[in-house]
Amino acid sequence: MILKALLAASLAASLLGCAAARPPQRIQDAIHTANRYMPEYVAEANKALADAEHPDRERLAGIGDRLAGVLDALDRWASGQEKTPEEDKQ
């Protein structure tokens, strides 16, 4: 029973540390650079798909839009703008 409690506490502490920690500066810079250009890239790719009347254009455009959203979320996290679970509770 004590072992299970210690394991649960250890896991919770590890997850909390991951949620609160920010990546190294070089990773933050790389994420920020990718995020800066992603919206333009996705818009151009979606336009090219539509112009070419690609048969799978809707699905591919959706993937691009979701990837842009992922990079935006990563950029917010890397720059410290994303709330931690503790901040969400307040």
Secondary structure, DSSP 8 states (H G I E B T S, - for coil): -HHHHHHHHHHHHHHHHHHH----HHHHHHHHHHHHHHHHHHHHHHHHHHHTT-TTHHHHHHHHHHHHHHHHHHHHHHTT-S--HHHHH-
